[in-house]
């Protein structure tokens, strides 16, 4: 059993509450737009960190994180990229990549819109944790927590960190 804290679009700002909400997590995954290395360093010092770079991330973060990441957690194949869309509106090539990697979980950020949608067509769960940072048009800063237990993805919960302007 692996407990995951999923975050995205921090844009250089990391709420201290993230650490409290992720204290029972085994790993932290970041869906891109870290904003600066300090955010990545703080998360990596807290728990094992996997992530992808986003469109606002500079050269240092792009050299540290890939644009796309595919790996297996427990018995679930995961595909993560920052700009990926969602079921029915995937970014170009993403549907084919979900199929070729046999992903059971596809993670994207970028939109600042929290979504958890099962794609019947690809038999893949899509997650976007929304945005945890202060920049953007979202009104509430959000994260996701969930558990991967063998082939099961379960116990998904949404965490609201408060208004964007705070």
C-alpha positions as MATLAB code, in Angstrom:
seq = 'XXXXXXXXXXXXXXXXXXXXXXXXXXXXXXXXXXXXXXXXXXXXXXXXXXXXXXXXXXXXXXXXXXXXXXXXXXXXXXXXXXXXXXXXXXXXXXXXXXXXXXXXXXXXXXXXXXXXXXXXXXXXXXXXXXXXXXXXXXXXXXXXXXXXXXXXXXXXXXXXXXXXXX';
ca = [
       0.000    0.000    0.000;
       1.362    3.407   -1.030;
      -0.243    6.656    0.116;
       0.202    9.532   -2.324;
      -0.013   13.285   -1.930;
      -0.673   14.885   -5.328;
      -0.020   18.582   -5.901;
       0.412   20.848   -8.909;
       0.739   24.441  -10.005;
       2.419   25.798   -6.885;
       3.916   28.628   -8.958;
       6.707   29.264   -6.453;
       4.570   29.246   -3.315;
       4.108   26.329   -0.937;
       1.543   26.567    1.856;
       2.873   25.120    5.141;
      -0.437   23.253    5.464;
       0.667   20.960    2.605;
       3.057   19.203    4.977;
       0.310   18.627    7.535;
      -2.086   17.282    4.903;
       0.598   15.022    3.436;
       2.048   13.815    6.767;
       0.594   10.294    6.308;
       1.687   10.065    2.673;
       4.546    7.845    1.574;
       5.323    9.868   -1.564;
       4.553   13.290   -3.020;
       3.884   13.695   -6.738;
       3.952   17.139   -8.390;
       2.170   17.707  -11.715;
       4.336   20.622  -12.845;
       4.670   24.388  -12.556;
       6.755   24.175   -9.392;
       7.717   27.800   -9.994;
      11.103   27.559   -8.296;
      13.590   25.049   -6.960;
      12.777   25.913   -3.340;
       9.330   24.324   -3.707;
      10.844   21.157   -5.192;
      13.572   21.079   -2.524;
      11.084   21.450    0.339;
       8.856   18.670   -0.997;
      11.832   16.382   -1.710;
      13.176   16.925    1.809;
       9.765   15.987    3.236;
       8.948   12.800    1.260;
      10.207   11.014   -1.860;
       9.209   13.283   -4.750;
       8.257   12.498   -8.331;
       7.392   15.299  -10.693;
       7.335   16.771  -14.147;
       8.208   20.283  -15.187;
       5.512   22.699  -16.287;
       5.344   25.489  -18.810;
       6.470   28.176  -16.320;
       9.422   26.186  -14.974;
      12.880   27.386  -15.953;
      16.053   25.588  -16.995;
      17.023   24.404  -13.508;
      13.720   22.592  -12.978;
      13.670   21.336  -16.564;
      17.055   19.728  -16.012;
      15.840   18.124  -12.792;
      12.407   16.849  -13.905;
      11.192   15.404  -17.234;
       8.316   16.736  -19.347;
       6.629   13.311  -19.054;
       7.104   10.557  -16.539;
       5.908    6.958  -16.694;
       6.426    4.457  -13.874;
       4.709    1.718  -11.908;
       3.485    2.167   -8.340;
       2.350   -1.107   -6.795;
       0.508   -2.716   -9.745;
      -0.631    0.524  -11.410;
       1.128    2.031  -14.404;
       1.203    5.837  -14.155;
       1.693    8.488  -16.820;
       2.198   12.103  -15.737;
       2.721   15.298  -17.718;
       1.855   18.919  -17.021;
      -0.222   19.777  -20.084;
      -2.259   16.684  -20.861;
      -5.924   17.557  -20.959;
      -8.556   15.155  -19.688;
     -10.812   12.376  -21.012;
     -12.536   13.489  -24.185;
     -10.150   16.446  -24.501;
      -6.641   15.043  -24.221;
      -3.720   17.061  -25.538;
      -2.377   15.779  -28.880;
      -0.766   12.371  -28.526;
      -1.791   11.776  -24.916;
      -4.548    9.259  -25.702;
      -2.103    7.208  -27.760;
       0.517    7.433  -25.010;
      -1.975    6.264  -22.365;
      -2.690    3.284  -24.614;
       0.960    2.504  -25.406;
       2.097    2.731  -21.773;
      -1.032    0.849  -20.599;
      -1.473    3.542  -17.954;
      -4.122    2.921  -15.329;
      -3.633    6.429  -13.924;
      -3.002    9.585  -15.947;
      -2.006   12.744  -14.048;
      -1.917   16.255  -15.463;
      -1.858   19.756  -14.035;
      -1.892   23.096  -15.887;
      -5.633   23.845  -15.990;
      -5.919   24.780  -12.288;
      -9.172   22.768  -12.361;
      -9.417   19.843   -9.955;
     -10.690   16.748  -11.771;
     -10.930   13.063  -11.010;
     -12.518   11.311  -13.998;
     -12.515    7.687  -15.064;
     -12.032    7.266  -18.820;
     -14.087    4.226  -19.848;
     -12.579    4.277  -23.314;
      -8.975    3.891  -22.164;
      -9.783    2.169  -18.842;
      -7.662    4.827  -17.138;
      -8.320    7.121  -14.184;
      -7.435   10.780  -14.779;
      -6.438   13.061  -11.895;
      -5.677   16.764  -11.867;
      -5.179   18.112   -8.326;
      -6.041   21.669   -9.331;
      -3.672   24.431   -8.224;
      -2.016   24.763   -4.818;
      -0.351   28.108   -5.509;
      -1.564   31.695   -5.340;
      -1.213   32.557   -9.034;
      -3.906   31.836  -11.571;
      -7.639   32.209  -11.928;
      -8.692   29.403   -9.552;
     -10.595   30.525   -6.475;
      -9.618   27.734   -4.044;
      -6.189   26.116   -3.684;
      -6.475   22.321   -3.792;
      -4.566   19.031   -3.506;
      -5.452   15.346   -3.695;
      -4.576   12.412   -1.461;
      -5.147    8.794   -2.443;
      -3.898    5.277   -1.911;
      -2.625    2.724   -4.387;
      -3.034   -0.763   -2.987;
      -1.968   -3.384   -5.497;
      -4.065   -2.646   -8.582;
      -6.611   -0.560   -6.652;
      -6.650    3.235   -6.521;
      -8.776    4.165   -3.528;
      -9.424    6.531   -0.628;
      -9.177    9.627   -2.803;
      -9.796   12.837   -0.900;
      -9.792   16.465   -1.934;
      -8.017   18.939    0.319;
      -8.958   22.604    0.117;
      -6.148   24.842    1.350;
      -8.231   28.013    1.301;
      -8.805   30.914   -1.076;
      -6.223   31.657   -3.742;
      -5.666   35.181   -2.456;
      -4.564   34.068    0.995;
];
